[in-house]
Amino acid sequence: MRRFDVAEAVRVVAEHRPPSLDQPAAFLRDRGLSRRKLPERLVVLPELPLGHTGKVCLPTVTRSAAMAGEA
């Protein structure tokens, strides 16, 4: 299985549409991020998975991104 690094997670409020890949890429470009470091894809999850401590569970987010990439 290919490993995906998750750099940022965003929760989308129910009444709003999820962002397109162009929106976060433009935000990062405007702040001087190198083109080679821009995200190549965007995975939208219905909610952020939480661990038993109530924090975002990064291993679950990473697995979800990997499974979305295989679909």
Secondary structure by P-SEA (a helix, b strand, c coil): cbbbbbcbbbbbccccccccaaaaaaaaaaacccccccccbbbbbcbbbbcccccccaaaaaaaaaaaaac
